[in-house]
Amino acid sequence: MSYSVVGEILRLPSVQAAPKLLGSYLVRQTPAGRIKVRIVETEAYHQEDPASHSFRGRTPRTAPMFEAGGRLYVYFTYGMHYAVNVVVGQKGIGEAVLVRAAEPVEGIEIMRQNRGITDMNSLTNGPGKLAQALGIRDTKLSGERLSKSSISLQGGPPISQNEIVSAPRIGIKQAVDLPWRFYIKGNSFVSKL
Protein backbone atom coordinates (compact mmCIF):
# COMPACT_ATOMS: atom_id res chain seq x y z
CA MET A 1 0.00 0.00 0.00
CA SER A 2 1.56 3.31 -1.06
CA TYR A 3 1.67 6.52 0.95
CA SER A 4 -0.96 8.03 -1.37
CA VAL A 5 -3.33 5.15 -0.56
CA VAL A 6 -2.74 5.73 3.18
CA GLY A 7 -3.52 9.42 2.59
CA GLU A 8 -6.80 8.44 0.91
CA ILE A 9 -7.71 6.22 3.87
CA LEU A 10 -7.07 9.09 6.30
CA ARG A 11 -9.68 11.20 4.48
CA LEU A 12 -12.40 8.55 4.86
CA PRO A 13 -15.02 8.56 7.64
CA SER A 14 -13.94 6.47 10.64
CA VAL A 15 -16.24 3.49 9.96
CA GLN A 16 -14.76 3.13 6.46
CA ALA A 17 -11.16 3.93 7.50
CA ALA A 18 -10.98 1.54 10.49
CA PRO A 19 -11.00 -1.74 8.51
CA LYS A 20 -8.74 -0.26 5.81
CA LEU A 21 -6.08 0.63 8.39
CA LEU A 22 -5.68 -3.07 9.23
CA GLY A 23 -2.32 -4.27 7.94
CA SER A 24 -0.80 -0.77 7.99
CA TYR A 25 2.24 -0.05 10.14
CA LEU A 26 2.79 2.38 12.99
CA VAL A 27 6.47 3.28 13.20
CA ARG A 28 7.98 5.14 16.15
CA GLN A 29 11.46 6.62 16.30
CA THR A 30 12.73 6.57 19.89
CA PRO A 31 16.11 7.35 21.46
CA ALA A 32 16.50 3.58 21.98
CA GLY A 33 15.78 2.80 18.31
CA ARG A 34 12.96 2.20 15.86
CA ILE A 35 9.73 0.42 16.79
CA LYS A 36 7.41 -0.94 14.10
CA VAL A 37 4.06 -2.64 14.61
CA ARG A 38 1.42 -3.93 12.18
CA ILE A 39 -2.13 -2.84 13.00
CA VAL A 40 -4.35 -5.89 13.55
CA GLU A 41 -7.35 -4.42 15.44
CA THR A 42 -9.16 -1.07 15.28
CA GLU A 43 -12.34 0.62 16.48
CA ALA A 44 -14.19 3.48 14.79
CA TYR A 45 -15.51 6.52 16.69
CA HIS A 46 -17.53 9.43 15.27
CA GLN A 47 -19.03 12.60 16.80
CA GLU A 48 -22.60 11.31 16.35
CA ASP A 49 -21.66 8.20 18.34
CA PRO A 50 -22.42 8.56 22.10
CA ALA A 51 -19.37 6.37 22.91
CA SER A 52 -17.03 8.83 21.16
CA HIS A 53 -15.04 11.48 23.02
CA SER A 54 -16.15 13.94 20.32
CA PHE A 55 -19.87 13.35 20.98
CA ARG A 56 -20.18 16.36 23.31
CA GLY A 57 -18.30 18.62 20.91
CA ARG A 58 -14.86 20.12 20.64
CA THR A 59 -12.90 20.57 23.87
CA PRO A 60 -9.20 21.16 24.46
CA ARG A 61 -8.83 17.39 24.95
CA THR A 62 -10.79 16.35 21.84
CA ALA A 63 -9.62 19.16 19.51
CA PRO A 64 -7.33 16.82 17.49
CA MET A 65 -10.34 14.69 16.56
CA PHE A 66 -11.85 17.69 14.74
CA GLU A 67 -8.79 18.26 12.55
CA ALA A 68 -8.39 16.76 9.08
CA GLY A 69 -7.29 13.13 9.00
CA GLY A 70 -3.62 12.42 9.55
CA ARG A 71 -3.08 13.43 13.16
CA LEU A 72 -2.71 11.52 16.40
CA TYR A 73 -5.23 11.62 19.21
CA VAL A 74 -3.76 10.25 22.45
CA TYR A 75 -5.79 10.13 25.64
CA PHE A 76 -5.51 8.84 29.20
CA THR A 77 -8.15 6.35 30.30
CA TYR A 78 -9.21 4.51 33.45
CA GLY A 79 -6.66 6.53 35.41
CA MET A 80 -3.85 4.26 34.23
CA HIS A 81 -3.57 3.71 30.45
CA TYR A 82 -2.92 5.78 27.35
CA ALA A 83 -4.53 4.97 24.02
CA VAL A 84 -3.41 5.86 20.48
CA ASN A 85 -5.89 6.92 17.83
CA VAL A 86 -5.45 7.93 14.20
CA VAL A 87 -7.61 10.94 13.32
CA VAL A 88 -9.48 10.41 10.05
CA GLY A 89 -12.07 12.22 7.99
CA GLN A 90 -12.66 15.86 7.20
CA LYS A 91 -11.74 18.91 9.25
CA GLY A 92 -14.59 19.96 11.53
CA ILE A 93 -16.00 16.45 12.00
CA GLY A 94 -14.80 14.76 15.20
CA GLU A 95 -13.73 11.23 14.40
CA ALA A 96 -10.83 8.88 14.91
CA VAL A 97 -9.82 5.23 14.78
CA LEU A 98 -8.57 3.65 17.98
CA VAL A 99 -5.66 1.32 17.36
CA ARG A 100 -6.66 -1.50 19.72
CA ALA A 101 -3.89 -3.98 18.95
CA ALA A 102 -0.86 -4.52 16.75
CA GLU A 103 1.64 -7.19 15.86
CA PRO A 104 5.27 -6.41 16.82
CA VAL A 105 7.53 -6.28 13.76
CA GLU A 106 10.69 -4.37 14.69
CA GLY A 107 12.21 -3.09 17.93
CA ILE A 108 10.82 -6.00 19.92
CA GLU A 109 13.48 -5.72 22.65
CA ILE A 110 12.64 -2.01 23.07
CA MET A 111 8.96 -2.88 23.39
CA ARG A 112 9.77 -5.57 25.97
CA GLN A 113 11.74 -3.04 28.00
CA ASN A 114 8.95 -0.45 27.70
CA ARG A 115 6.40 -3.01 28.92
CA GLY A 116 8.63 -4.78 31.45
CA ILE A 117 7.62 -8.20 30.08
CA THR A 118 9.04 -10.81 27.72
CA ASP A 119 5.84 -12.58 26.55
CA MET A 120 5.53 -11.71 22.85
CA ASN A 121 1.76 -12.24 22.65
CA SER A 122 1.12 -9.80 25.53
CA LEU A 123 3.29 -6.95 24.23
CA THR A 124 0.74 -5.12 22.10
CA ASN A 125 -2.59 -6.97 22.33
CA GLY A 126 -4.64 -4.11 23.78
CA PRO A 127 -4.71 -0.31 23.46
CA GLY A 128 -2.96 0.42 26.78
CA LYS A 129 -0.36 -2.26 26.15
CA LEU A 130 0.29 -0.92 22.66
CA ALA A 131 0.79 2.66 23.87
CA GLN A 132 3.15 1.46 26.60
CA ALA A 133 5.11 -0.70 24.12
CA LEU A 134 5.48 2.34 21.86
CA GLY A 135 6.85 4.31 24.82
CA ILE A 136 3.84 6.64 25.07
CA ARG A 137 3.56 7.76 28.69
CA ASP A 138 1.66 11.04 28.29
CA THR A 139 -0.56 12.92 25.83
CA LYS A 140 2.15 15.16 24.34
CA LEU A 141 1.81 13.52 20.91
CA SER A 142 -1.93 14.25 20.77
CA GLY A 143 -2.67 16.59 17.88
CA GLU A 144 0.65 16.02 16.10
CA ARG A 145 0.60 15.26 12.40
CA LEU A 146 1.67 11.73 11.61
CA SER A 147 4.02 13.11 8.95
CA LYS A 148 5.81 15.35 11.48
CA SER A 149 5.65 13.25 14.64
CA SER A 150 7.97 10.61 16.05
CA ILE A 151 5.17 8.24 14.99
CA SER A 152 4.35 7.67 11.34
CA LEU A 153 1.81 5.55 9.51
CA GLN A 154 3.00 3.38 6.63
CA GLY A 155 0.98 1.30 4.24
CA GLY A 156 1.13 -2.47 4.23
CA PRO A 157 -0.30 -5.19 2.02
CA PRO A 158 -4.09 -4.82 1.89
CA ILE A 159 -6.13 -7.26 3.95
CA SER A 160 -8.84 -9.11 2.02
CA GLN A 161 -12.46 -8.65 3.13
CA ASN A 162 -12.82 -12.31 4.11
CA GLU A 163 -9.94 -11.90 6.61
CA ILE A 164 -11.61 -8.95 8.39
CA VAL A 165 -14.00 -9.55 11.28
CA SER A 166 -16.49 -6.84 12.27
CA ALA A 167 -17.78 -6.99 15.85
CA PRO A 168 -19.11 -4.76 18.66
CA ARG A 169 -16.57 -2.49 20.32
CA ILE A 170 -15.04 -3.33 23.70
CA GLY A 171 -14.96 -1.43 27.00
CA ILE A 172 -17.71 1.11 26.28
CA LYS A 173 -21.09 1.66 27.92
CA GLN A 174 -23.03 3.33 25.10
CA ALA A 175 -23.71 2.25 21.52
CA VAL A 176 -22.36 -1.18 22.47
CA ASP A 177 -24.22 -2.92 19.64
CA LEU A 178 -22.50 -1.08 16.77
CA PRO A 179 -20.16 -3.46 14.90
CA TRP A 180 -17.37 -0.90 14.63
CA ARG A 181 -14.52 -3.04 15.93
CA PHE A 182 -12.47 -4.58 13.15
CA TYR A 183 -9.73 -7.16 13.39
CA ILE A 184 -7.73 -9.62 11.34
CA LYS A 185 -9.27 -13.08 11.73
CA GLY A 186 -7.03 -15.55 13.55
CA ASN A 187 -4.27 -13.05 14.40
CA SER A 188 -2.79 -13.94 17.82
CA PHE A 189 -2.17 -10.27 18.69
CA VAL A 190 -5.85 -9.27 18.65
CA SER A 191 -6.93 -8.15 22.14
CA LYS A 192 -8.67 -10.65 24.37
CA LEU A 193 -12.23 -10.13 25.57
C-alpha positions in Angstrom: 0.0 0.0 0.0 1.6 3.3 -1.1 1.7 6.5 1.0 -1.0 8.0 -1.4 -3.3 5.1 -0.6 -2.7 5.7 3.2 -3.5 9.4 2.6 -6.8 8.4 0.9 -7.7 6.2 3.9 -7.1 9.1 6.3 -9.7 11.2 4.5 -12.4 8.5 4.9 -15.0 8.6 7.6 -13.9 6.5 10.6 -16.2 3.5 10.0 -14.8 3.1 6.5 -11.2 3.9 7.5 -11.0 1.5 10.5 -11.0 -1.7 8.5 -8.7 -0.3 5.8 -6.1 0.6 8.4 -5.7 -3.1 9.2 -2.3 -4.3 7.9 -0.8 -0.8 8.0 2.2 -0.1 10.1 2.8 2.4 13.0 6.5 3.3 13.2 8.0 5.1 16.1 11.5 6.6 16.3 12.7 6.6 19.9 16.1 7.4 21.5 16.5 3.6 22.0 15.8 2.8 18.3 13.0 2.2 15.9 9.7 0.4 16.8 7.4 -0.9 14.1 4.1 -2.6 14.6 1.4 -3.9 12.2 -2.1 -2.8 13.0 -4.3 -5.9 13.5 -7.3 -4.4 15.4 -9.2 -1.1 15.3 -12.3 0.6 16.5 -14.2 3.5 14.8 -15.5 6.5 16.7 -17.5 9.4 15.3 -19.0 12.6 16.8 -22.6 11.3 16.4 -21.7 8.2 18.3 -22.4 8.6 22.1 -19.4 6.4 22.9 -17.0 8.8 21.2 -15.0 11.5 23.0 -16.2 13.9 20.3 -19.9 13.3 21.0 -20.2 16.4 23.3 -18.3 18.6 20.9 -14.9 20.1 20.6 -12.9 20.6 23.9 -9.2 21.2 24.5 -8.8 17.4 24.9 -10.8 16.3 21.8 -9.6 19.2 19.5 -7.3 16.8 17.5 -10.3 14.7 16.6 -11.8 17.7 14.7 -8.8 18.3 12.6 -8.4 16.8 9.1 -7.3 13.1 9.0 -3.6 12.4 9.6 -3.1 13.4 13.2 -2.7 11.5 16.4 -5.2 11.6 19.2 -3.8 10.3 22.4 -5.8 10.1 25.6 -5.5 8.8 29.2 -8.2 6.4 30.3 -9.2 4.5 33.4 -6.7 6.5 35.4 -3.8 4.3 34.2 -3.6 3.7 30.4 -2.9 5.8 27.3 -4.5 5.0 24.0 -3.4 5.9 20.5 -5.9 6.9 17.8 -5.5 7.9 14.2 -7.6 10.9 13.3 -9.5 10.4 10.1 -12.1 12.2 8.0 -12.7 15.9 7.2 -11.7 18.9 9.3 -14.6 20.0 11.5 -16.0 16.4 12.0 -14.8 14.8 15.2 -13.7 11.2 14.4 -10.8 8.9 14.9 -9.8 5.2 14.8 -8.6 3.6 18.0 -5.7 1.3 17.4 -6.7 -1.5 19.7 -3.9 -4.0 19.0 -0.9 -4.5 16.8 1.6 -7.2 15.9 5.3 -6.4 16.8 7.5 -6.3 13.8 10.7 -4.4 14.7 12.2 -3.1 17.9 10.8 -6.0 19.9 13.5 -5.7 22.7 12.6 -2.0 23.1 9.0 -2.9 23.4 9.8 -5.6 26.0 11.7 -3.0 28.0 8.9 -0.5 27.7 6.4 -3.0 28.9 8.6 -4.8 31.4 7.6 -8.2 30.1 9.0 -10.8 27.7 5.8 -12.6 26.5 5.5 -11.7 22.8 1.8 -12.2 22.7 1.1 -9.8 25.5 3.3 -7.0 24.2 0.7 -5.1 22.1 -2.6 -7.0 22.3 -4.6 -4.1 23.8 -4.7 -0.3 23.5 -3.0 0.4 26.8 -0.4 -2.3 26.1 0.3 -0.9 22.7 0.8 2.7 23.9 3.1 1.5 26.6 5.1 -0.7 24.1 5.5 2.3 21.9 6.9 4.3 24.8 3.8 6.6 25.1 3.6 7.8 28.7 1.7 11.0 28.3 -0.6 12.9 25.8 2.1 15.2 24.3 1.8 13.5 20.9 -1.9 14.3 20.8 -2.7 16.6 17.9 0.7 16.0 16.1 0.6 15.3 12.4 1.7 11.7 11.6 4.0 13.1 9.0 5.8 15.3 11.5 5.6 13.3 14.6 8.0 10.6 16.1 5.2 8.2 15.0 4.3 7.7 11.3 1.8 5.5 9.5 3.0 3.4 6.6 1.0 1.3 4.2 1.1 -2.5 4.2 -0.3 -5.2 2.0 -4.1 -4.8 1.9 -6.1 -7.3 4.0 -8.8 -9.1 2.0 -12.5 -8.6 3.1 -12.8 -12.3 4.1 -9.9 -11.9 6.6 -11.6 -9.0 8.4 -14.0 -9.5 11.3 -16.5 -6.8 12.3 -17.8 -7.0 15.9 -19.1 -4.8 18.7 -16.6 -2.5 20.3 -15.0 -3.3 23.7 -15.0 -1.4 27.0 -17.7 1.1 26.3 -21.1 1.7 27.9 -23.0 3.3 25.1 -23.7 2.2 21.5 -22.4 -1.2 22.5 -24.2 -2.9 19.6 -22.5 -1.1 16.8 -20.2 -3.5 14.9 -17.4 -0.9 14.6 -14.5 -3.0 15.9 -12.5 -4.6 13.1 -9.7 -7.2 13.4 -7.7 -9.6 11.3 -9.3 -13.1 11.7 -7.0 -15.5 13.5 -4.3 -13.1 14.4 -2.8 -13.9 17.8 -2.2 -10.3 18.7 -5.9 -9.3 18.7 -6.9 -8.1 22.1 -8.7 -10.6 24.4 -12.2 -10.1 25.6 
